[in-house]
């Protein structure tokens, strides 16, 4: 089966992407590849950060790989936390702190519209390809649910009344930004595979 290194240190992302890709590709995380590397995310856009992550691992291994950068963008906060999503409350702070900061900034704010956006950077045979997916929704008044990760307890997608953290992974995949971006990646890979073997 074709191997693809997933350039991430976030095991929750690995579980989600594996649940979407299934057996079509052998997705191997950095941990499973024995690579210990804190990949830099120094840029102002998800695209540039995703690109930096995948080139870092491609240059290190020479193997086909992909990465993704995801941000939660809220309308009332001009797109924040956005690219700062992972470290919104500061370096080394917990996810509870990130959620608390977001809820405090949105306290009393009527417009709670938000969206998750994922950008995937794939490097295959030395060439980069970008894919993206987004999910519209709103930020709840308080955290709800125990499943998922990150901002899932406060994000409610359009079309549902539950937060992502109250859903099974199967249900999150009905709406999810990551699912949409990964579907594009899969469609590209299946076309690419056909061209290679024609
Ligand atoms: P890598 O860079 O190693 O892939 P990361 O955790 O730093 O992992 P990102 O910068 O892409 O990943 O993600 C920013 C944060 O946004 C991340 O720490 C998550 O907690 C949160 N996040 C990403 N996807 C999410 C999702 O589907 N649901 C809830 N929160 C999410």
Boltz pocket constraint, residues with backbone or C-beta under 6 A from the ligand:
constraints:
  - pocket:
      binder: B
      contacts: [[A, 7], [A, 8], [A, 9], [A, 10], [A, 13], [A, 39], [A, 41], [A, 68], [A, 69], [A, 70], [A, 71], [A, 72], [A, 82], [A, 83], [A, 85], [A, 86], [A, 116], [A, 148], [A, 149], [A, 150], [A, 151], [A, 152], [A, 164], [A, 178]]
      max_distance: 6.0
